[in-house]
Amino acid sequence: MKAQSQTVMTRLSVLLAGLIWMQTACGQTTTDTRTSSAPGNTGLAPVETKEPNSPSYKPAFAGQTRVAGVKTNTPYEATVLSESLNSPWGITSLPDGRLLITEREGTMRIATAAGKVSQPITGLPKVDSRAQGGLLGLRVDPDFAQNRMVYWVFSEPQSAGGNLTAVAKGKLSTDETKIDNPTVIYRATPAYKGTLHYGGRILIDKTGNLIISTGERSDLVTRPQAQSLNSGLGKVIRITKDGQPASGNPFAGRADARPEIYSYGHRNVQGLAFNPVTGDVWEGEFGPRGGDEINRVQPGKNYGWPTITYGIEYGGPKVGAGIQQQEGLEQPVYYWDPSVSPSGMTFYSSDAIPEWKNNLFVGCLSGMHIARLVIDNNRVVGEERLLADQSQRFRDVMEKDGVLYAVTDQGRLYRISKK
């Protein structure tokens, strides 16, 4: 199958009681005849139809899970631009519209809007790419056209053993073949001899500071560190471009807390995005078996892991005391049970597809789709699943000038745009 020829086109017509779903092959069309009225007020059934892992766990408020379904009215198409990427993990845009993409083994590549992919960009520090590790999220400096600076997150092996989530920066060479002068600016200590839950997303806020997500490294022995203010594990952190705690962080000046911490009580945050209306940071994180979350990140708040969760252990037992709500611990804006494995995400800020404006798009791994979440007053009021027929693990998604670009674990680069 030629990647350049594969196009999935979605057409929507009149409101029907059922769904007509045609399996897509190369060059064919996926057609769905459902339409929606006002987003979040459609009367469509929730998109999740599987039984929850924890049917006795009840949401804290209406619409916290399995919200009503919505369906895009605007005709759009999704085109596979390339299938030649090697385990891509993060994607961002360069000022000229091309895409800069990380590959887990430790290289970056540049892709054009037409899908032409460069040779590997080398020169980055060594990564530990076992299991969930490797070269992870990235962003380019807002002044990239002048300074050519790139910032990225990776799992860094330690000489004394173990590994950790690290943040580095360096200059993309003028010939675009390597990263010059790579420098590690932050390490989320302590290191641990494991291969799971690194977090790994990165944003640059309006003040020029970096917002980074870290994981709690998964194992029972490390989980409590998500609740510890003296650990870098299971956190959203906010640092300067030189790796120092950013001014105005909520725990600055406290002897019992690390000043770089912005929020805590997280499990494994692989999605970070700015809400274009409020400017708030939103995050997506993996639950265990069920309990995947979308949270609005507020400085200094505790998001509960592992004290509260809507998930259970992979083997079936409850996590800890098996509670879902506790005073002083933040509730997720939205959660999924069973899991969809939410990874990279972005808000859609363009008018190109008006009904998508300010919606949140989440790449889902085990769910094998892109989740579209309609947000109203910091609540999810509608959910849609895009490209669910593609059988791809969507690792990251971004928006540029009204176009969504997504990468998958299987090596694909997608372009999703108005038809």
N, C-alpha and C positions, 0 to 999 in steps of 0.2 A: 504494500500500500504506500503510495507516494504521499508524503506529508503535505506537499504543496497543494495537492488536489483535494485533501479532505476538508469538507465544509459541512457544518451542521447548521441548518437554518430553521428557526422556530417561527411559525406563523400561528396567529391566534385569531379566532373569529367569534361566533356567537356563543352565548352562555348555554351550556348543555349540562345535563345532570351527571354525565360520566366523562371519562377520559379516554381518548383514542391515542394510543402510544405506538408508534411504529419504530421498530428497531433500526438503528442507523448503521449503514455501511458507507464505504467511501463514495462521496458524490451524491448520496441520497439525502432525503429530507426527513427530519423528525417533526411530526405535526401534532400539536395539542390543541383541541378545540375549546378548552376552558378559557374564559376571560374573567376579569375581575372588575368590580366597581371601585369605590374608593379604597386605597390600600388600608388593610387592617379591618375592613368592614365588608368582607366578601361572602361570608357564609360557606366558604370552602372548608372541607375537612382538613385537619392537620396533616402535614406531609408525612409525619412519622406514623407508621401503621404496625410496627412490631411491638410485641409486649415488652414492657419495661423490665429491667433486671430486678428492680425493687418496687413492686406494686404497692407496698405498704407505705412508702415514702411519699408524703404529700407536699406539694409546693407551698411556699410561704404566702403567695398571693396569686391572684388570677393572671394568667398569661405568662407565668414564669417558665413554663414548659409546654410543648405541644400546642402552641398558639394556632389560630386559624391560618389556613393556607392562603396564599395569594398567587397570582399568575401574571406575568408580564404581558401587557397588551402590545407594546411596540415591537414590530418585527426586528429581530436581531440575528446575527450569525456568528458562529464560533469556528475559527479556522486554525488548523494545526500549522504553525509556521515552520516548526522544526521538530525532528525526533532525534537529533544528534547530541543532545546534552547528556552529560554523565552525572546522574543523581543530583540534579539541581536542587538548591535549598532556599536561596534568597534571590530576589529580583528587585531592581530599582532602575530609575531612568537617569540618563546623562542629559546635559543641557540641550544637546542637538537632537534629542528624541530617541537615540539608540538605547538599548537596555544593557545593564551590567548585571551579570548573573554569577552567583557562587555555585561551585560544585563541591560536594562533600569531601572528596579526596584531597582538596587543598588548592584548587585552581579557580580562577574566574574566567569568564568569557564575555565578549560583547556580541550582542545580536542586533541586527538591523530590523527595522519595522517590517521588512520583507522576509525575515527569517534567516538571513545569512549569518552564520555563527563563526566567530573568529577562532584562531588557534588559542590554546590555553594561555592565560596570563599567569606567570609564575613569580617566584620571589617572595612568597608569603611564608610566615613562620610555619613550622611543622605542626600538623594537626593529628589528633587521635581520632581516626575515622571509624573505629570499631562501633558496631551497633548504632546508637543514635548520635554518635559524635561526628565531628568533622568541621568543615568550614560552613558557617551558618549564615546569619542575617547580615545585611550590609546597607549602608547609605553613603551617598556622596555629599561632600560639603556644599552648602548653599552657594559658596563662592568657588565652586569647582572650576569654572571657566578660567579663573585666575590662579588658583593654588593647586588644582588637580588632586586634592586630598580625598581619600576614601577611608571609611571607618567600617570595621567588621567585627563580628563575634565568632569565636571558635573554641573548640575543646582542645585545651593545651596540655600535652603530657608534661609531667614534672620529673626532674632528675631524681628526686628523692622517692619517686613512686607515686602512682595515682595520676589524676588529671583534674582539671577544673575549667569552668567557663571563663574565658579571657576576652578582652576587648583590645583591638589594635588599630593603628592608623598607618597610612603610608601614601606616597604619591604615585599615581599611575604615570608611567613613563610616557614621554611624548610620542614614542612609536607604538605605545599601547601593548607592549609585549610582557611587561613585568611591573611589579610594585617596587618602587625605590624607597629605601630607608624605612622598612617596616618597623614599627615600635609598639610593643605591648604597653598599654597605658593603664590597664585595670585588670585585676584578678579577683574573682569571687571565691575567696577562701572560706573554709579550709578545702584543701584538695582531698580527693576520695578515690579509692581503687574500685571504680565502677565504670559502666559504659552507658548509663541511662540518664535522662532528664537534665539536659543542659540549659533549657530555655533557649535563648539565642537570638531573639529579635532585637532590633535597634531602631530608634527614631531620633531625629534632631528637632528640638523644640524651637519656638520663636526666639528664645533668648540665646540660641546657639549651643545649648547643653545637650548631652546625649542621654537618652532614656533607654535602659537595657533591661531585658528580662533574664532571670536565672531560674534553673530548676532546683529541686531539693534532693536530686540524685536518686530518687525512687525507693531506696531500700529502707526497711524499718528502722535501721540504726541512724539514718540521716534525716528521716522525716521530721523529727522534732525541731530541727534547725530552721524549718520554715517559720516557726513561731519565735525563734530567737533573734533578738535585735543585735546580737554580737556575732552573727553569721551572715555570710553573703549568699547563702543558699535559700531558694524559694522566695525570691524578692523581685520587685521592680526597683531599680536603682537609677539615680540621676547624678551624672558627673559632668565635669567640664571636658573639653576636647583634649585636655592634658591629663585626664583621669582623676582629677581632684573632686571632692564632694562639691556639688553645685550650691551656690548661695540660695538660701531660702528653703532648703530641705527641712522636713518636719522634725527630724531628730537632732539637728545641729545643736551642739553644746551640751548634749547629754552624755554623761560618762558611761552609761550602761547601754549605749546604742551606737551603731556605726553611722556616721553622718551622711554617707552616700545613700542610705536606704530611703526610698520614697513610699513604698507600701510593702506589706509582708503577709505571710500566711498563704503563699501560693504553692501550687504543686509543680506544674511544668508549663510555663507560659511560652507558647510558640506563636502568639499573635499579638501585635501591638498596632494601634492606629489612632490618629487624632480625629475626633468628631469635628467636622468642618463648621458646625453651627455653634457649638459651645466651646470648642478648643480643648475639651477634656480628653485625657488618655483613656482608651478602652483596650481591654485585653481579652484574649481567649486562652483557656488552659485546659489541659487534659485532666479529666477525672480518672479514677481507676476503671472499674467495670461499671460504666454509667457515670453520670455526674460531671460530664464535660461542661465548662462554664464560659459565659461571657460576662465580664465585669466592667463597670465604670470605675476607673482607678482614681481614688481620692487620697491626697497626701496624708500619710500617717495612719491609714486605716489597716485593719487586720481582716484578711479575706478567708480566714478560718481553717485552712488545711493544716494538719489532719484532724482537727477537733470536730469540725462539721463537714459533711459532704453528702451529696445525693447519690454517690456511688458506693459500691461494695468492693471487697477484695476480689482479685481475679479468680481465686479459688472458690468464692461464694460467701465467706463470712463477712460480718459487718466490719467496717473500719472503726477501730476504737470502740467508743460507746454506742456507735450507730445512731448518732443524732444529726439532725439537719439544720437546726436553728439554735442559736445561743446568743444571749444579750452581749453586745459589744463586738460581735463578729458580723461582718458584712454578708448580706445575701447576694448571690449572683443575680444580675439583671435577667439572665436566661440560662437554662441548663438543658442538656439532652440526656435521656436514658431510653434506649441504649446509646452507647457512645457513637459519635461521628468522627472523633479525633480531629478537633479544630486546630489548624496550623496557621499559616500566614493569612492576614486579612487587611482589608482596606475599606474606607468609606468612599462612596461615589459622589464626587463633588461637582460634576458637570451637568449642563442642561441638555446634553446630546440625547439622552434618553430620560425625559423629564420625570417619569414615575420612579426611576432609580435614584434620583437626587437625594443625597444624605442617607441612603440605605447602606447597610454594612454587608460586605461580601466576605465570606469566610471559606478558605480552602479546607476541604475535609479529606482526611486520609482514608481511614477505614470506611467512612461514609461514601467515598468515591463520588463526590459532587462538590459544587460550589454552593454554599448556603447564602441565600439573599434574605437578610433580615430587615424588615421595615421598622424604623425606630420613631417613636413619638413620645416626647416628654420623658426621655430616658427609659422607655419601656419598649419591648418588642411587641408589635401589634400584627405582624404577618411574617410568614416564612415561605420561601420557595426554594426548590432544588434545581439548580442549573447543571446541564451536561451530565446528568446522572446516567445517561446511556453510553458514556465513553469508557467506563471501567478503568478510570485513572485515579491515582492517589494525588489529589491536588495539594501541593506543598506550600505554595505561596501565590498571592494574587495582588496586583496593584492596578491603579487607575492613572492614566495619562491622557489628558485632553479628550475625555469622554470615551476612551477605549480601555477595557480591562485586559490586562495581560496576566497569564497564569502559567506556572511551571508545575510539572508533575514528577513524582519519584521515578516514573518510567522513562523520563528524559524528554518529554514533550514541552513545547512552548506554544501556548494558545493566544490567539487574538480574538476578543469578544467585543463586537461593536454593532451599532445600528445598521440594519440592512439597507 
